[in-house]
Amino acid sequence: MTIHIGAAPGDIAETVLMPGDPYRAKWAAERYLQDCRLVNEVRGMLGYTGTWRGKPVTIHGSGMGMPSLSIYANELIRDYGARTLVRIGSCGAMQDHIELRDVIVAMTASAVSTPSRGIFREMNFAPCADWGLLRAAVAAAEARGARVHVGGIHSSDVFYDERPDLGEQLSRHGVLAVEMEAAELYTVAARHGARALAVLTVSDHLITHAALPSEDRERGFGEMVEIALEAALGTE
């Protein structure tokens, strides 16, 4: 048990999927895991452990933003022995060729600032995904016939951005999409020698301003969960 996670020793699997919304963790666990059970509800951050194709897996919320994600990723790795962490969430597209419902597998994650920034001081650390997870996720997405894009994303530390000039430059440099957690997840995982990946569904488009209705977000989220499970556990 930690300050933020009330799970008992052995309650957390080595493989953890991390949606931002704790109720998405509940939905995904009940839909995709066998014999799932609630292992954490401290501060309303729900975590469930069960099995997928006979292999143990935990689905645990991370909250919104890098500071919240950092708390849970650190405790899951350091105190509960998690070794593979896959963020599953939504993102906003930043390129014309990307469409709503497309899947983005984040190779790298740029950020203006992260909770780990103080560690590196003058160094601009480049957070990146685990190659084995990334390769497996792309293969799983392609096998399903999903439209998948692989490349860099932007992890923003604000939701209501007042920097349109920054978005223009990121798009100009090929950044695929924006979300709010992956850069810190990749950094924390690197620090502790764990594997990390972000598999994202495009729910909004920053150029066209199109957005998925709520019922379509759930359907797209399901495909993303399946890709993440295949990537993390399908080849074991």
Secondary structure as GFF3:
##gff-version 3
##sequence-region A 1 236
A	DSSP	beta_strand	15	18	.	.	.	ID=ss1
A	DSSP	alpha_helix	22	32	.	.	.	ID=ss2
A	DSSP	beta_strand	34	40	.	.	.	ID=ss3
A	DSSP	three_ten_helix	42	44	.	.	.	ID=ss4
A	DSSP	beta_strand	47	52	.	.	.	ID=ss5
A	DSSP	beta_strand	55	60	.	.	.	ID=ss6
A	DSSP	alpha_helix	66	80	.	.	.	ID=ss7
A	DSSP	beta_strand	84	93	.	.	.	ID=ss8
A	DSSP	beta_strand	103	110	.	.	.	ID=ss9
A	DSSP	alpha_helix	117	120	.	.	.	ID=ss10
A	DSSP	alpha_helix	131	143	.	.	.	ID=ss11
A	DSSP	beta_strand	148	155	.	.	.	ID=ss12
A	DSSP	alpha_helix	164	172	.	.	.	ID=ss13
A	DSSP	beta_strand	177	179	.	.	.	ID=ss14
A	DSSP	alpha_helix	182	192	.	.	.	ID=ss15
A	DSSP	beta_strand	195	205	.	.	.	ID=ss16
A	DSSP	alpha_helix	214	233	.	.	.	ID=ss17
###
